[in-house]
Amino acid sequence: MLREQIHTIQAMQRRVAWVNYVHEMILRDPAGDTQKRRRELVLAMPEGPTRKSELRLLNPELAEMYAGKSDKTMTRDLNRLQDLELLRRQANAYLPAIDVMDAFIPISSPG
């Protein structure tokens, strides 16, 4: 039971670290709607691969932000997020680079 609680806490810490990291990296772009849209996109992504066609629909905020935007806008956003090393392309899908946070999680000792 204790190990399960430790795992839950570490997962929460990992998520908080990821959100902070994304915010820090996104600040490299000029402030505005594009910056907000890109931040929302990468933070809304689940840890597993997501097809490009599904990204606009991850949450209502993203759907609204991409309403009326072309596929080219999504491609530019994805390319920029890859440039910032916040996401990776895997076959026909994308996944957030949240695994970079694992380097900061202490290794638990056996026993």
Backbone as numpy.savetxt, mean C-alpha at the origin, in Angstrom:
# Nx Ny Nz CAx CAy CAz Cx Cy Cz
-1.89 -18.91 23.57 -2.72 -17.72 23.57 -1.85 -16.46 23.57
-0.78 -16.48 24.36 0.11 -15.32 24.43 0.80 -15.09 23.09
1.23 -16.17 22.45 1.89 -16.06 21.13 0.95 -15.43 20.10
-0.32 -15.80 20.19 -1.32 -15.25 19.28 -1.47 -13.74 19.50
-1.49 -13.33 20.75 -1.59 -11.91 21.06 -0.36 -11.15 20.58
0.81 -11.74 20.74 2.05 -11.12 20.27 2.00 -10.96 18.76
1.55 -12.00 18.08 1.44 -11.94 16.62 0.48 -10.83 16.18
-0.65 -10.71 16.88 -1.64 -9.67 16.57 -1.04 -8.29 16.77
-0.34 -8.09 17.85 0.30 -6.80 18.13 1.36 -6.48 17.09
2.16 -7.47 16.72 3.18 -7.24 15.70 2.55 -6.88 14.36
1.44 -7.52 14.02 0.74 -7.21 12.77 0.22 -5.78 12.80
-0.28 -5.36 13.95 -0.76 -3.98 14.08 0.39 -2.98 13.98
1.51 -3.29 14.62 2.68 -2.42 14.55 3.21 -2.33 13.12
3.19 -3.46 12.42 3.64 -3.50 11.03 2.77 -2.58 10.18
1.47 -2.65 10.39 0.53 -1.82 9.61 0.75 -0.33 9.91
0.92 0.02 11.16 1.17 1.42 11.53 2.47 1.91 10.91
3.50 1.09 10.97 4.79 1.46 10.37 4.63 1.65 8.87
3.84 0.79 8.21 3.61 0.89 6.78 2.90 2.20 6.43
1.86 2.51 7.16 1.12 3.75 6.91 2.04 4.96 7.06
2.84 4.98 8.12 3.78 6.09 8.32 4.80 6.16 7.19
5.31 5.02 6.77 6.29 4.96 5.68 5.68 5.48 4.37
4.47 5.05 4.07 3.79 5.51 2.85 3.61 7.03 2.90
3.16 7.55 4.02 2.98 8.99 4.14 4.30 9.73 3.90
5.37 9.21 4.46 6.68 9.83 4.30 7.14 9.80 2.84
6.98 8.67 2.18 7.42 8.53 0.79 6.57 9.37 -0.17
5.28 9.43 0.09 4.37 10.18 -0.78 4.66 11.67 -0.72
5.24 12.13 0.38 5.58 13.55 0.50 6.61 14.00 -0.53
7.25 13.06 -1.21 8.20 13.41 -2.26 7.51 13.98 -3.49
6.21 13.76 -3.60 5.42 14.31 -4.70 4.76 15.61 -4.25
4.44 16.48 -5.19 3.75 17.73 -4.83 2.41 17.45 -4.17
2.06 18.26 -3.19 0.79 18.11 -2.50 -0.35 18.36 -3.48
-1.45 17.67 -3.25 -2.62 17.87 -4.10 -3.42 16.60 -4.27
-4.38 16.65 -5.20 -5.28 15.51 -5.42 -4.53 14.26 -5.88
-3.53 14.44 -6.72 -2.78 13.28 -7.22 -2.07 12.58 -6.08
-1.42 13.36 -5.22 -0.72 12.79 -4.07 -1.71 12.03 -3.18
-2.86 12.61 -2.90 -3.88 11.97 -2.06 -4.40 10.68 -2.69
-4.64 10.73 -4.00 -5.15 9.56 -4.70 -4.15 8.41 -4.65
-2.88 8.71 -4.89 -1.84 7.68 -4.85 -1.69 7.09 -3.46
-1.72 7.95 -2.45 -1.62 7.46 -1.06 -2.80 6.56 -0.73
-3.98 6.99 -1.09 -5.18 6.19 -0.82 -5.10 4.84 -1.55
-4.61 4.86 -2.77 -4.51 3.63 -3.55 -3.59 2.61 -2.88
-2.39 3.02 -2.55 -1.44 2.05 -1.98 -1.87 1.60 -0.58
-2.48 2.45 0.19 -2.93 2.05 1.54 -4.18 1.18 1.51
-4.96 1.27 0.44 -6.18 0.47 0.34 -5.89 -0.94 -0.17
-4.72 -1.15 -0.72 -4.41 -2.46 -1.32 -4.24 -3.53 -0.25
-4.84 -4.71 -0.51 -4.59 -5.84 0.39 -3.17 -6.34 0.19
-2.67 -7.14 1.12 -1.29 -7.60 1.02 -1.05 -8.54 -0.15
-2.05 -9.22 -0.60 -1.89 -10.11 -1.74 -2.02 -9.36 -3.05
-1.73 -10.03 -4.17 -1.82 -9.39 -5.48 -3.25 -8.96 -5.82
-3.37 -7.81 -6.46 -4.66 -7.28 -6.91 -4.53 -6.91 -8.38
-5.49 -7.35 -9.17 -5.47 -7.01 -10.59 -5.73 -5.52 -10.78
-5.14 -4.98 -11.82 -5.28 -3.55 -12.10 -6.75 -3.16 -12.23
-7.53 -4.01 -12.87 -8.95 -3.72 -13.08 -9.74 -3.64 -11.76
-9.22 -4.22 -10.69 -9.91 -4.23 -9.40 -9.51 -3.06 -8.50
-8.41 -2.40 -8.84 -7.87 -1.38 -7.93 -8.81 -0.21 -7.71
-9.48 0.25 -8.73 -10.39 1.40 -8.60 -11.52 1.12 -7.60
-11.81 -0.16 -7.40 -12.98 -0.53 -6.61 -12.64 -1.03 -5.21
-11.43 -0.79 -4.75 -11.03 -1.29 -3.42 -11.84 -0.66 -2.29
-12.24 0.59 -2.47 -13.10 1.22 -1.48 -13.84 2.38 -2.15
-14.90 2.89 -1.52 -15.69 3.96 -2.13 -14.87 5.24 -2.40
-13.92 5.54 -1.51 -13.11 6.75 -1.69 -12.29 6.67 -2.98
-11.68 5.51 -3.21 -10.90 5.32 -4.43 -11.79 5.38 -5.66
-12.94 4.75 -5.60 -13.87 4.78 -6.73 -14.21 6.22 -7.08
-14.43 7.03 -6.07 -14.75 8.44 -6.30 -13.55 9.20 -6.86
-12.36 8.93 -6.33 -11.16 9.62 -6.79 -10.83 9.30 -8.25
-11.14 8.07 -8.67 -10.85 7.65 -10.05 -12.03 7.83 -10.99
-13.18 8.26 -10.47 -14.34 8.48 -11.33 -13.99 9.55 -12.37
-14.23 9.24 -13.61 -13.94 10.19 -14.68 -12.49 10.24 -15.11
-11.64 9.48 -14.45 -10.21 9.43 -14.80 -9.99 8.30 -15.80
-9.03 8.50 -16.67 -8.73 7.49 -17.68 -7.86 6.37 -17.11
-7.74 5.31 -17.87 -6.86 4.20 -17.50 -5.41 4.69 -17.46
-5.13 5.70 -18.24 -3.78 6.28 -18.27 -3.41 6.88 -16.91
-4.39 7.48 -16.24 -4.15 8.05 -14.91 -3.77 6.94 -13.93
-4.50 5.83 -13.98 -4.19 4.70 -13.11 -2.79 4.18 -13.40
-2.44 4.07 -14.67 -1.11 3.59 -15.06 -0.03 4.53 -14.54
-0.23 5.83 -14.67 0.74 6.81 -14.14 0.88 6.68 -12.64
-0.24 6.52 -11.94 -0.20 6.37 -10.49 0.56 5.11 -10.09
0.27 4.01 -10.77 0.95 2.75 -10.46 2.44 2.84 -10.75
2.79 3.47 -11.87 4.21 3.62 -12.21 4.93 4.47 -11.18
4.30 5.54 -10.72 4.94 6.40 -9.71 5.09 5.65 -8.39
4.09 4.90 -8.00 4.18 4.13 -6.76 5.26 3.06 -6.85
5.47 2.53 -8.04 6.57 1.58 -8.23 7.91 2.31 -8.14
7.98 3.51 -8.73 9.21 4.32 -8.64 9.57 4.62 -7.19
8.55 4.85 -6.37 8.76 5.13 -4.95 8.99 3.84 -4.15
8.94 2.72 -4.83 9.11 1.39 -4.22 8.06 1.09 -3.16
6.84 1.59 -3.40 5.73 1.33 -2.49 4.87 0.17 -2.96
5.03 -0.22 -4.20 4.33 -1.39 -4.69 5.16 -2.08 -5.76
4.76 -3.32 -6.02 5.46 -4.15 -7.01 4.44 -4.74 -7.97
4.89 -4.94 -9.18 4.04 -5.62 -10.15 4.39 -7.10 -10.12
3.37 -7.92 -10.14 3.55 -9.37 -10.13 2.60 -9.95 -11.17
3.16 -10.37 -12.30 2.37 -10.87 -13.44 1.39 -9.77 -13.85
0.09 -10.05 -13.80 -0.92 -9.06 -14.19 -1.55 -8.38 -12.99
-0.81 -8.32 -11.89 -1.37 -7.74 -10.66 -0.32 -6.89 -9.96
-0.76 -6.20 -8.92 0.10 -5.34 -8.12 -0.06 -5.70 -6.66
1.01 -5.53 -5.90 0.90 -5.72 -4.47 1.75 -4.69 -3.75
1.28 -4.26 -2.57 2.04 -3.26 -1.81 3.34 -3.86 -1.29
4.34 -3.02 -1.14 5.66 -3.47 -0.67 5.75 -3.43 0.84
4.68 -3.81 1.51 4.63 -3.76 2.97 5.67 -4.68 3.61
6.14 -5.67 2.86 7.14 -6.58 3.41 8.44 -5.87 3.78
8.66 -4.65 3.29 9.87 -3.92 3.70 9.82 -3.59 5.19
8.63 -3.60 5.77 8.48 -3.34 7.21 8.98 -4.51 8.05
9.05 -5.68 7.45 9.47 -6.87 8.20 10.91 -6.76 8.71
11.71 -5.95 8.07 13.09 -5.77 8.49 13.17 -5.12 9.88
12.09 -4.48 10.30 12.09 -3.76 11.57 11.38 -4.51 12.69
10.86 -5.69 12.39 10.19 -6.49 13.41 11.21 -7.41 14.05
11.33 -7.38 15.37 12.30 -8.25 16.03 11.96 -9.71 15.81
12.99 -10.52 15.66 12.83 -11.95 15.51 12.53 -12.54 16.87
11.42 -13.27 16.98 11.07 -13.84 18.28 11.91 -15.08 18.55
12.30 -15.22 19.78 13.15 -16.36 20.15 12.27 -17.59 20.35
12.79 -18.76 20.00 12.00 -19.99 20.18 11.81 -20.30 21.66
10.70 -20.96 21.92 10.48 -21.41 23.29 9.59 -20.52 24.00
